[in-house]
Amino acid sequence: MGNVVFIEFNNLDDKVHYTLIRDKLYVIAERIRRKFKLPEYNDVKDFFYSIFYNELNSSILYYFKNGRCFEKEYLKMGPPLNLKKPIEDFKDKNKNIIEKDGRIWAPLKRQYHTGTDLIKSMLKNETYKHFTLTDVDKVPHLKLSEKNLSFTIDNIIPFYFIQ
């Protein structure tokens, strides 16, 4: 499925209370979600995550409505056209300015243009007390991730994007 990124973990100790695992997974998922709210990814609007876990494994699934690959460039929003000093400052910091919708904008290159690459970069140096990161990929490698995907397709996607 071209819209999904799977983050998979092996739990280190099946005796750890599930709330410790659950809470840390939500912290990770929310940190990633906040990254997609930065101006560089402001055009990546429709996405959500789903978390599944059991005694052995954990799975975070990110679903991007318009696909997990993003344009290589994005438009950085500048000030409105009626603000002379902020426009000068913006032009000093950004080249190739364009005018659109009553503002100036600067086309910039994205550091990462796939959800998979961005998430991998965020998690690559992380260490966790109760589990180890095993994979960040576009295909599931754990049965738990397959269940997460099936649940998402059957129960979340049909209702999430209703207009």
N, C-alpha and C positions, 0 to 999 in steps of 0.2 A: 504494500500500500504506500503510495507516494506522499502521504501526508503525515506519516508517523515517525517518531523517534523513540526508541526504547532505551531506558537506562536500567541496567540490571545489576543486582548485588547478590552476593552470597552472605548469609547471616553467619556470624562466627560462633555463636553459642545459642543453641535452641532453648536454653534455660532463661535467657534474658526476657524480661516482661515485654509483651508486645507494644506497650505504650512508648517505651524507649525507642524502639524501631520506628513505629508510626510517626512519632513526633519529629525525629531526625529526618525521615523521608519528606515530611511536609516542609521542614526548614529548607532542605535542598531544592524541592520543587518550587517553593515560593521565591527563593533567591534567583533561580533561572527565570521564572515568570517576570520578576522585576527587571532583569536584564533586557527582556524584550520590550519593556516600557521605556527604555532610553531612546532619545531622539534618533539614533542610528537605525533603530528597528521599529520606529513609530508606524511605519506602513504595514507591519506584520500585526494585524489587529485581531483576527479571529483565530484564537487557539485556546486550548485548555489542557489540563493534565489529569491523569487518573492514577491512583496508587493502589497496588495490590501487594500483599505480603503474607507470608506464612512462617512456620518455624525455620525453614531452610533458606528461603530466598525472598527477595523483594524486587518489585518492578514499578518503575515510574514510566508512564506512557505520555508523551506529548503529541497532541493531535493539532495539526495546522490546517485550517479549512482550505487555504489556497496553496497548499503544498509546503514542504519543508525547505525548498530552495527559494532564495530570494534574489532580487536583482543585484547585480554587482555594484551598482551605484544607488545612492539615495539622495533625496533633496533635504538639505539642512535649511530649516526655516530661519529667515532673517527678520528684521524689523519692518513695520509698515512703511510704505513709500513716503509718508508725510513726516517722518522723523529723520532729519538731516544728519545729526551727529551720530546716532546709532548706526545709520547706513554707512557712514564713512568708516566707523570702527569695524563693522562687519566686512566691508570691502578690503580693509587692511589685512584681515585675517583669512579671507577666502577669495579665491580667484574664480573666474568664469561665472560671474553673477548673472542671474536671470530674473526678470520681473514676471510675476504671476499672481493673480488673485489679490492685487493691492499690496504685495510684499515683495521683498527680494529673497532669493533663494540661492544656495550654492550647491551644485552637484558634487558629491564626495564619494570616494570609494569606500565600500564596506570592508571591514577587516575579514569578516566571515560571511559567506553568502549561502550557507546551509545551516539549518537548525542543528544538524548532527555535529558539524564542525564547531559551532559556537558552544554547544553543551559540552563536547569533549574538552575544549580549551578551558572551560570553567572548572571542570572536575578532575583534570589530569594530575594535579599535585595535591589533591585532597586525601586526607587519611580519616578513617572513621573508627570509632571505638567498638561498635557492635557488628560491623559488616565490612566487606571489601567490594569495591567496584569491580565488576567482571566485564562489563561491556556497555558501550554506547553505540547503537547501530540503528539502521533503518529496518532491520528484520529481527524478529524475536528469536532468542536462543534458549530461553527457558519456557517450560510449559506454563508457568505462572504468567509470563508475559503474553502468551497466546490466549490465556483466559482473560487477561486484562483487555486485550484487543477485541476479543469476542464480546465481552461485556460492553465495551465502548461502542462497538458497531451496532449492537442490538438495543442498547438502553440509553445511550447518551447522545450520539450523533443525530438520531432522528428528531430529537427535541431541542438540542442546544442552539441550532442556528435558525429556528423558526422566526420568521420576520413578523 
